[in-house]
Amino acid sequence: MEISMRIVRIWIVRVWEVRGWKFAALLAACFSFGHGVLVSRGTAFAADESVWTWDVLVLPPSEGWENSVGESIKNALLWHRAEISESGDGIHGHDLNFVFLPPADEDSVKNYTLPITSNTVAVLSFASYPVDRELVRLVAGKGVPLMLGGGENVFFFERGRLLPFVFGLDLFRDYRARAFADYALKTLALKARLGIIGTRFTLHEEREAKICFDLFSIAGFMPMPYWVDASVTDTFAMVEQEIKENSDGVLISYVGGMASKEIWRGVMGHQSPYRLWYGGVPNKTFLSFKGMLFADQNAVLDARGGFEQLKRDLWTSRTLSVLDKVAAGRANALAFWLTSALKALPANTENIASGVLFPRLENVREIPFGSQVLEVDGKTHRPKGRRVYILEVRNRDFFVLDTLDVEGLGYYDY
């Protein structure tokens, strides 16, 4: 009996050393069956850490955790976990535990089961677009937020209404129309020859071409619209006469990558000074298409995003290595966004009711994202704006022509 009571006294002292606010939780967890517990020789206490811990489920990129991207994301999140744990009171007396889940792909995610419990406060995803799109379905109705490390291609609206639980760091893909309009105002005369070509009955291109036409018209330009059917192979024939008859101008293309390359070949074949601006992603397949212009929020983040300081901070403070600065930057931004919303909850919050975090996440300000500081737009659940780079193909590479701070677009019902 004397030995048993000595074990209890030692245990209590050690619990006090963990943290004052944890002591009450541990005491309640271990002595809830009566006024005391008689500890037999050799018995150890197994304290229930869930009493003071909130869980965050995290999906990795498709390649998983054991690579430079996955490890950089994990280390950034582990840094936040350690900072919260050692801060004294944590977040309203709680630690944050990041639960690193196995990777999923477009096929496996359909049978994916998210281990959401009463302690789960959020789901973070750094997965691909097809996985994120399916996660929207899986998380719907669970009462916890789904926060995407990207989300450029994920639509956050359903039947014209914003999904209350989905949030993302990227502007939606239609931001390029705004970026082109802003860049045109800087570089073109309002009377410049300007055409916008789009494909009918497509998932994104028709809508984005209409948005681009409206934004250029509002800005004071007089764009000429061209519409083609997605199945038509001779797309360039629609604008060939325009290119022949006019000495110069700009054509903005929303007809997909292959058709845009066909148009570029026609422009070059006529030795025309017309410029082609493409409303899609600037991937490596375009590096042979000299002079083509793009607008993108992510393409040069590694070189120009300003994530070097984050990399140094993680290493100097906790010797956590970062091999992919942008991946770590996305993880850091999501963690800051989430913890800021949690801290905005009432003091002494124990259990977070379904949906309570959604409005808090809408009101977070000054989210660090490299050299950018992001503010959430409650109408889109994305940043109000992002830095966008205007890129031109030169010498088989993307050359940065200009850098713009571009506002995200609201919902367009086309």
C-alpha positions as CSV (number, residue, x, y, z in Angstrom):
1,M,0.0,0.0,0.0
2,E,2.8,2.4,0.8
3,I,4.5,1.7,-2.5
4,S,1.2,2.1,-4.3
5,M,0.5,5.5,-2.8
6,R,4.1,6.6,-3.5
7,I,3.5,5.8,-7.2
8,V,0.3,7.9,-7.1
9,R,2.1,10.9,-5.6
10,I,4.9,10.7,-8.2
11,W,2.4,10.5,-11.0
12,I,0.5,13.5,-9.7
13,V,3.7,15.6,-9.5
14,R,4.7,14.6,-13.1
15,V,1.2,15.5,-14.4
16,W,1.5,18.9,-12.8
17,E,4.8,19.3,-14.7
18,V,3.1,18.5,-18.0
19,R,0.8,21.6,-17.7
20,G,-1.7,22.9,-15.2
21,W,-4.6,22.8,-17.5
22,K,-4.0,19.2,-18.4
23,F,-3.9,18.1,-14.8
24,A,-7.7,18.4,-14.3
25,A,-8.3,16.5,-17.5
26,L,-6.0,13.7,-16.5
27,L,-7.4,13.6,-13.0
28,A,-10.9,13.3,-14.3
29,A,-10.0,10.6,-16.8
30,C,-8.1,8.4,-14.3
31,F,-10.1,8.9,-11.1
32,S,-13.6,9.0,-12.6
33,F,-14.7,5.7,-11.1
34,G,-14.7,6.8,-7.4
35,H,-12.9,8.9,-4.9
36,G,-9.6,7.2,-5.6
37,V,-7.8,4.3,-7.2
38,L,-5.8,1.6,-5.5
39,V,-2.8,1.0,-7.7
40,S,-1.3,-2.5,-7.5
41,R,2.4,-3.1,-7.8
42,G,3.6,-2.8,-11.5
43,T,0.5,-1.1,-12.8
44,A,1.0,2.1,-15.0
45,F,-1.5,4.8,-15.7
46,A,-2.7,5.0,-19.3
47,A,-4.1,8.6,-19.5
48,D,-6.6,9.3,-22.2
49,E,-5.0,12.2,-24.2
50,S,-8.3,12.7,-26.2
51,V,-9.5,14.6,-23.2
52,W,-7.4,17.6,-24.2
53,T,-6.6,16.9,-27.9
54,W,-8.3,17.9,-31.0
55,D,-7.6,15.9,-34.2
56,V,-7.0,17.2,-37.7
57,L,-7.1,14.7,-40.5
58,V,-4.6,15.3,-43.3
59,L,-4.5,13.7,-46.8
60,P,-1.1,13.8,-48.6
61,P,-0.4,14.4,-52.2
62,S,-1.0,11.3,-54.5
63,E,2.7,10.2,-54.0
64,G,2.2,9.9,-50.2
65,W,4.3,11.1,-47.3
66,E,7.7,9.5,-48.1
67,N,9.0,12.1,-50.5
68,S,10.2,15.7,-50.5
69,V,6.7,17.2,-50.9
70,G,5.0,14.9,-48.3
71,E,7.8,15.3,-45.8
72,S,7.8,19.1,-46.2
73,I,4.0,19.3,-45.5
74,K,4.3,17.0,-42.5
75,N,7.2,18.9,-41.0
76,A,5.4,22.2,-41.3
77,L,2.3,20.8,-39.5
78,L,4.5,19.1,-36.8
79,W,6.0,22.5,-36.2
80,H,2.6,23.9,-35.5
81,R,1.7,21.0,-33.3
82,A,4.8,21.5,-31.2
83,E,4.3,25.3,-30.9
84,I,0.8,24.8,-29.7
85,S,1.7,22.0,-27.2
86,E,4.5,24.1,-25.6
87,S,2.5,27.4,-25.6
88,G,1.2,26.9,-22.0
89,D,-2.5,26.8,-22.5
90,G,-2.6,25.4,-26.0
91,I,-5.8,26.4,-27.8
92,H,-8.5,26.7,-25.1
93,G,-6.7,24.0,-23.1
94,H,-6.3,21.7,-26.1
95,D,-3.4,20.3,-28.1
96,L,-3.7,19.8,-31.8
97,N,-2.9,16.4,-33.3
98,F,-2.4,16.0,-37.0
99,V,-3.5,12.5,-38.2
100,F,-1.6,11.7,-41.3
101,L,-3.7,9.5,-43.5
102,P,-2.7,7.2,-46.4
103,P,-2.8,8.6,-50.0
104,A,-5.7,8.3,-52.3
105,D,-6.2,8.5,-56.0
106,E,-9.2,9.0,-58.3
107,D,-10.2,5.4,-58.0
108,S,-9.4,4.6,-54.4
109,V,-11.0,7.7,-52.9
110,K,-14.4,6.4,-53.9
111,N,-14.1,3.8,-51.2
112,Y,-12.2,6.0,-48.8
113,T,-13.4,6.2,-45.2
114,L,-12.5,9.3,-43.3
115,P,-11.9,8.5,-39.6
116,I,-13.9,11.4,-38.3
117,T,-14.7,11.3,-34.6
118,S,-16.1,13.7,-32.0
119,N,-12.5,15.0,-31.6
120,T,-12.0,15.8,-35.3
121,V,-12.0,19.6,-35.9
122,A,-11.0,19.7,-39.6
123,V,-9.9,17.8,-42.7
124,L,-6.9,19.2,-44.6
125,S,-6.1,18.0,-48.1
126,F,-3.0,18.3,-50.3
127,A,-4.3,15.7,-52.7
128,S,-5.1,16.0,-56.5
129,Y,-8.1,17.6,-58.0
130,P,-10.1,14.4,-58.5
131,V,-9.5,13.4,-54.9
132,D,-10.4,16.9,-53.6
133,R,-13.6,16.8,-55.6
134,E,-14.6,13.5,-54.1
135,L,-13.7,14.7,-50.6
136,V,-16.3,17.4,-51.0
137,R,-18.9,14.7,-51.2
138,L,-17.3,12.7,-48.3
139,V,-17.1,15.6,-45.9
140,A,-20.5,17.1,-46.7
141,G,-22.8,16.9,-43.7
142,K,-20.1,16.0,-41.2
143,G,-20.0,19.4,-39.6
144,V,-16.2,19.8,-40.0
145,P,-14.4,22.0,-42.5
146,L,-12.6,20.7,-45.5
147,M,-9.6,22.9,-46.2
148,L,-7.7,22.5,-49.5
149,G,-4.0,23.3,-49.9
150,G,-4.8,24.3,-53.5
151,G,-8.3,24.0,-54.9
152,E,-8.0,25.9,-58.1
153,N,-10.1,23.5,-60.0
154,V,-12.7,22.6,-57.3
155,F,-16.0,24.4,-57.6
156,F,-17.3,25.5,-54.2
157,F,-20.9,26.2,-55.3
158,E,-23.8,23.9,-55.7
159,R,-26.9,25.2,-57.5
160,G,-25.7,28.7,-57.0
161,R,-25.1,28.4,-53.3
162,L,-21.7,28.4,-51.6
163,L,-20.9,25.1,-49.8
164,P,-20.4,26.2,-46.2
165,F,-17.8,23.7,-45.2
166,V,-15.2,23.9,-48.1
167,F,-12.2,26.4,-48.1
168,G,-9.1,26.7,-50.3
169,L,-5.9,28.6,-50.7
170,D,-6.1,29.0,-54.5
171,L,-8.3,31.4,-56.4
172,F,-10.8,29.5,-58.6
173,R,-9.5,28.9,-62.2
174,D,-11.6,31.8,-63.7
175,Y,-9.3,34.3,-62.0
176,R,-7.2,34.3,-65.3
177,A,-10.0,36.3,-67.0
178,R,-9.5,39.0,-64.4
179,A,-5.8,38.9,-64.7
180,F,-5.9,39.2,-68.5
181,A,-8.3,42.2,-68.2
182,D,-6.0,43.9,-65.6
183,Y,-2.9,43.3,-67.8
184,A,-4.6,44.5,-70.9
185,L,-5.5,47.8,-69.2
186,K,-1.8,48.2,-68.4
187,T,-0.5,47.4,-71.9
188,L,-3.1,47.8,-74.6
189,A,-5.1,50.8,-75.9
190,L,-8.8,50.5,-75.4
191,K,-9.3,50.5,-79.2
192,A,-6.8,47.6,-79.7
193,R,-7.9,44.7,-81.9
194,L,-9.0,42.1,-79.4
195,G,-10.7,38.7,-79.9
196,I,-11.9,36.1,-77.5
197,I,-12.5,32.6,-78.7
198,G,-14.2,29.9,-76.8
199,T,-15.8,26.5,-77.2
200,R,-19.5,25.8,-76.7
201,F,-20.9,23.2,-74.3
202,T,-17.7,22.6,-72.4
203,L,-17.2,22.2,-68.6
204,H,-15.1,25.4,-68.1
205,E,-14.1,27.0,-71.3
206,E,-17.5,28.4,-72.4
207,R,-18.1,29.9,-69.0
208,E,-14.6,31.4,-68.7
209,A,-14.8,32.9,-72.2
210,K,-18.0,34.6,-71.3
211,I,-16.6,36.0,-68.1
212,C,-13.5,37.2,-70.0
213,F,-15.7,38.9,-72.6
214,D,-17.8,40.6,-69.9
215,L,-14.7,41.8,-67.9
216,F,-13.0,43.3,-71.0
217,S,-16.3,45.0,-72.0
218,I,-16.6,46.5,-68.6
219,A,-13.0,47.7,-68.8
220,G,-13.8,49.7,-71.9
221,F,-12.5,47.3,-74.6
222,M,-14.5,46.1,-77.6
223,P,-13.7,42.4,-77.8
224,M,-14.8,40.3,-80.8
225,P,-16.3,37.0,-79.7
226,Y,-15.6,33.8,-81.6
227,W,-17.4,30.5,-80.8
228,V,-16.5,27.1,-82.0
229,D,-17.8,23.6,-81.4
230,A,-15.5,21.5,-79.3
231,S,-15.5,18.7,-81.9
232,V,-14.4,21.0,-84.7
233,T,-10.8,20.2,-85.6
234,D,-10.1,23.2,-87.9
235,T,-10.5,25.8,-85.1
236,F,-8.1,28.3,-86.6
237,A,-10.3,28.7,-89.7
238,M,-12.7,30.7,-87.5
239,V,-10.2,33.5,-87.0
240,E,-7.9,33.1,-89.9
241,Q,-9.5,35.9,-91.9
242,E,-9.2,38.3,-89.0
243,I,-5.5,37.5,-88.6
244,K,-5.0,38.1,-92.3
245,E,-6.8,41.4,-92.5
246,N,-5.3,43.1,-89.5
247,S,-1.7,44.0,-88.8
248,D,-1.7,43.2,-85.1
249,G,-3.9,42.5,-82.1
250,V,-4.5,40.0,-79.3
251,L,-6.5,36.8,-79.3
252,I,-7.5,35.2,-76.0
253,S,-8.1,31.5,-76.3
254,Y,-10.5,29.4,-74.3
255,V,-10.6,26.4,-76.6
256,G,-8.2,24.0,-74.8
257,G,-4.5,23.3,-75.2
258,M,-4.5,21.4,-78.4
259,A,-6.7,23.8,-80.3
260,S,-4.8,26.8,-78.9
261,K,-1.5,25.3,-80.2
262,E,-3.2,24.9,-83.6
263,I,-4.2,28.6,-83.6
264,W,-0.6,29.6,-82.6
265,R,0.7,27.6,-85.6
266,G,-1.6,29.5,-87.9
267,V,-0.5,32.8,-86.5
268,M,3.1,31.9,-86.9
269,G,2.4,30.5,-90.4
270,H,1.0,33.9,-91.5
271,Q,4.0,35.6,-89.9
272,S,1.4,37.8,-88.0
273,P,2.3,40.0,-85.1
274,Y,-0.9,38.9,-83.4
275,R,-0.4,37.7,-79.8
276,L,-2.1,34.6,-78.4
277,W,-3.1,34.7,-74.7
278,Y,-4.1,31.3,-73.4
279,G,-6.6,31.0,-70.5
280,G,-5.3,27.7,-69.2
281,V,-2.4,26.3,-67.2
282,P,1.1,27.0,-68.5
283,N,2.6,23.5,-68.5
284,K,5.8,22.3,-70.2
285,T,4.0,21.2,-73.4
286,F,3.8,24.9,-74.4
287,L,7.5,25.6,-74.2
288,S,7.9,25.4,-78.0
289,F,5.2,28.0,-78.6
290,K,7.2,31.2,-78.6
291,G,5.4,34.4,-77.6
292,M,2.3,32.7,-76.1
293,L,1.1,34.4,-72.9
294,F,-0.3,32.9,-69.7
295,A,-1.6,34.1,-66.3
296,D,-0.9,31.9,-63.3
297,Q,-1.0,32.1,-59.5
298,N,1.3,29.1,-58.9
299,A,3.7,28.6,-61.7
300,V,6.8,30.5,-60.2
301,L,6.1,30.3,-56.5
302,D,9.2,28.2,-55.9
303,A,11.4,31.0,-57.3
304,R,9.4,34.1,-56.4
305,G,7.0,33.0,-53.6
306,G,9.1,34.2,-50.7
307,F,9.1,30.9,-48.8
308,E,12.8,30.9,-47.9
309,Q,12.2,32.5,-44.4
310,L,9.7,29.7,-43.5
311,K,12.3,27.1,-44.5
312,R,14.9,28.8,-42.3
313,D,12.4,29.2,-39.4
314,L,11.5,25.5,-39.3
315,W,15.1,24.5,-39.3
316,T,16.5,27.0,-36.8
317,S,13.7,26.6,-34.3
318,R,13.1,22.8,-34.4
319,T,15.6,21.3,-36.9
320,L,12.7,20.4,-39.2
321,S,13.9,20.2,-42.8
322,V,12.0,21.5,-45.8
323,L,12.8,20.3,-49.3
324,D,9.8,21.7,-51.0
325,K,9.2,25.3,-49.9
326,V,5.9,25.8,-51.6
327,A,4.4,22.6,-50.1
328,A,5.5,23.7,-46.7
329,G,4.1,27.1,-47.3
330,R,0.7,25.7,-48.2
331,A,0.7,23.6,-45.0
332,N,1.8,26.5,-42.9
333,A,-1.0,28.7,-44.3
334,L,-3.7,26.1,-43.7
335,A,-2.5,25.5,-40.2
336,F,-2.4,29.2,-39.4
337,W,-5.9,29.6,-40.9
338,L,-7.3,26.8,-38.9
339,T,-5.7,27.6,-35.6
340,S,-6.8,31.3,-35.9
341,A,-10.4,30.1,-36.3
342,L,-10.0,27.8,-33.3
343,K,-8.7,30.6,-31.2
344,A,-11.7,32.7,-32.1
345,L,-14.0,30.2,-30.4
346,P,-15.3,31.1,-26.9
347,A,-12.9,30.5,-24.0
348,N,-12.9,27.1,-22.4
349,T,-14.4,25.4,-25.4
350,E,-14.4,21.7,-25.0
351,N,-16.6,20.2,-27.7
352,I,-16.9,22.0,-31.0
353,A,-20.5,21.8,-32.3
354,S,-21.2,20.9,-35.9
355,G,-20.5,23.8,-38.3
356,V,-19.3,26.2,-35.5
357,L,-15.9,26.7,-37.2
358,F,-17.3,27.7,-40.6
359,P,-18.0,31.4,-39.9
360,R,-14.7,31.7,-37.9
361,L,-12.8,30.4,-40.9
362,E,-14.5,33.0,-43.1
363,N,-13.2,35.9,-40.9
364,V,-9.5,35.0,-40.6
365,R,-7.2,37.8,-41.6
366,E,-3.5,38.1,-42.4
367,I,-2.7,34.5,-43.4
368,P,1.0,34.2,-44.2
369,F,1.7,32.7,-47.6
370,G,5.4,33.3,-48.3
371,S,5.7,37.0,-49.2
372,Q,1.9,37.3,-49.5
373,V,-0.6,38.0,-46.8
374,L,-4.0,36.5,-47.5
375,E,-7.4,37.6,-46.3
376,V,-10.4,35.3,-46.6
377,D,-13.4,36.3,-48.7
378,G,-16.5,35.0,-46.9
379,K,-18.4,34.9,-50.2
380,T,-16.0,32.5,-51.9
381,H,-14.1,30.8,-49.0
382,R,-10.9,31.6,-50.8
383,P,-8.4,34.5,-50.5
384,K,-9.8,37.8,-51.6
385,G,-6.8,38.1,-53.9
386,R,-3.6,36.4,-54.9
387,R,-0.4,37.4,-56.7
388,V,-0.6,36.4,-60.4
389,Y,2.3,36.2,-62.8
390,I,2.0,37.1,-66.5
391,L,4.2,34.7,-68.3
392,E,5.6,34.6,-71.9
393,V,7.3,31.7,-73.6
394,R,10.9,32.7,-74.4
395,N,13.8,30.5,-75.2
396,R,11.8,27.4,-74.2
397,D,11.1,28.8,-70.8
398,F,8.5,30.9,-69.0
399,F,9.6,34.5,-68.7
400,V,7.8,36.7,-66.1
401,L,6.5,39.8,-67.9
402,D,4.6,41.3,-65.0
403,T,3.3,40.6,-61.5
404,L,-0.3,41.6,-60.6
405,D,-2.3,41.5,-57.4
406,V,-5.6,40.0,-58.7
407,E,-8.9,39.9,-57.0
408,G,-10.8,36.6,-57.1
409,L,-14.1,36.5,-58.9
410,G,-17.5,35.9,-57.3
411,Y,-20.1,33.4,-58.5
412,Y,-21.0,33.8,-62.2
413,D,-24.3,32.1,-63.2
414,Y,-23.6,31.2,-66.9
